[in-house]
Amino acid sequence: MEYFERLDGRFFLTGHTHLQTIQRFGSKVYCNPGSVGQPRDSDPRAAFAVFDGVGFELHRVEYDFQKVFKLMDEAGFNDYYYGGLKTGARNLRKLDN
């Protein structure tokens, strides 16, 4: 909370943690929209947020991760890099056959 108190502005948005969240710190609102790929919260659906000028709304949608597996495999990626797409695992992992 102390961090946000020092910053100008009301709404803050970051990424990279792959963890979808909205948090309030007094009058300030922080959002991490999650991840369209490589989720880290045990929910393999694509995650995103919408900002309407007043606040954030979090969303999840299904997508064809098997198609992504195929494309990544064809591009030369090992399943270590795309295994977590199926499970939303917190860490990269190989696929369980």
Buried (B, 14 or more C-beta within 10 A) or exposed (E): EEEBEEEEEEEBEEEEEBBBBBEEBEEBBBBBBBBBBBBBBEBBBBBBBEEEEEBBEBEEEEEEBEEBBEEBEEEEEEBEBBBBBBBBBEEBBEBEE
